[in-house]
Amino acid sequence: MRAGAPARGRRDRCPDRTRRPVCDACRVSKPRAPRLAAGRARTLGLPTRGTTAPNRLRRIDRWILDATGPLLRGSVEPLVVDLGFGASPVTTVELYERLRARCPRVRVVGLELDPERVAAAQPAARPPGLTFARGGFGLPADLGRPVVIRALNVLRQYPEPAIAGAWAAMTARLAPGGLLVEGTCDEIGRRACWFGLPAGEPAPGWLAAVGRVPAGPTLTLAAHLPSLRLPSELAERLPKSLITRNVPGQDIHRLLAALDRAWLRAAGRAVFSPRQRWIAAVGELRADGWPVGGDTRRWRLGEITLDWPVPSDRPPPAPR
């Protein structure tokens, strides 16, 4: 080896660890700690990875339409925000089309931190019903108070301690009775888990009579049933705040284990359809004391929605 030549296998090591953000000697990028605010405008959040696909959020949109449809139709300004729409606006456009079919006056605003993504989405805009703008968790000040905020596949890339602050920033901007829908799904929308977090201000009195918008926080698990082997496969798509809690002794672990057992006991129903098997399994969980909401109208879609966290006066039942 020539004198003074760098040793093989060590070219990626920076001789000066104090050089940031890029080492001139080896051109290796140095990681920076994440920031929850950027720029002079202090837009809260971090740019998302941006991956998305057509029809990826169909299960979540279907649930949003059922849970908040009455509130949207009864609102003076039925505003919905899609936070972090990604590199393509396709799922925001789909959300708008699905909601508009039931609520023609709905206005959907897609928000992204990356100005290049916002600019690329403008050809898909249909003002005033569908628009795109730059914004994060705090939402632009002139936006108004949305009835629904959808934040899917956004918070999973954040450190867990940042989740509560992001929730608080978003729910504080909701209209009375509004709903934050936050969670995660897989790349093609076959597995999804999300929270329904209500606004801090109570819903209008007339909405209580409808009985659709959850009165408290909920957790929904949804799956494409023909491809489901065990319900616990949904653990891969849990919201960020539940990932580290999926261990023995925690409610989410008990829930998935109970759903697995009920699914296996309902195996005989599979001869009729995976849908009938799921309905039987979810019905068993309700009978066992889990705070399961809805009825077969929603269960047949591969959904289960529960009050979450599990109320202290209704602890998870012991396994059979």
C-alpha positions, 0 to 999 in steps of 0.5 A: 500500500502506498504511504499515506493512502487511506486504508481500505474499508475506512473511506466512509469514516469521517476523520473529523466528527465535528464537521456538520452537516456534511463532511468535506473529507468523505462527503458522508451526510451527518444525521440531525435531530428531528425538529418539530418546527421549521422556517420563520413561519414556524410551521409545525411538523416534519416533511413526510416520506411522501409514499402513497398510492391510489385507493390506499385510504379507502377503509379510513375514508369509508369510516370517516364518511359514516362517523362524521357524515351527519356533522358535515351535512349539518355544518355551516362550513363543512371543512375537511383537512387532509394533513400530509398528503405526500408526493401525490395528491391522489388520496386527497382527491379521492377523499374529496370525491367520496365526501362530496357524494354525500355532502356536496358543500364539503371543502377539502384542503390538502396540506403539506410542509414541502412547498414543491409537493404543494406546487405539484398538486395544484393541477389536481385542485378543484377550487373552491371545493378542493385546494392544496396549501402549505401547512403542518400540525398547527394548520394555517391561521386563515384556514378556519376550523375543520370538522375533520382532520385526516392524518394518515401515515404521518405520525409513525415517523415521529418519536413517540414523545412528540405524538401527544403534542401533535394531537393537542395542536390538531384537536385544538383547531377542530370545530365543536364536535369535530374529529381527528383521524390519525393512524397508519395503513399498509401500502395497498390499504389492506391493513389499517389502524387508526384513532378517532380523537374528538375535539376539545369542545363538545358536539352540538346538541342535535348531533347527539341525537344522531349518535354517529360521531364518537363521544370519546376517543376510539381505536379502529382496526380494519382488514381485507378479510380474505387475506387475513390469517390472524387479526394480530397481523394488524400489529404491524400497522398500529399507530405510533403511540401503540407500537411499544405497548404491544407487549404482555400486560398492555391492553392492546396486546390483550385485545389482539390476543383476544381477537386471535382466539375469537377468530380461531374459534369462529373458524367454522364460519369461514365456510360461509365467508371470511366476513361471517367469521369476522362478525362472529369473532367481533361479536364474541369480543363484545359479549366478553365485555370489550367496549366494542362499538357499532354493529354488523353493518360496520363489522361486515366491512372488516372493522372493529371500533372500540372505546380507547383507552379501555375505560377503567370501569370496564377492564379487559376481560380475562382470556377464556 
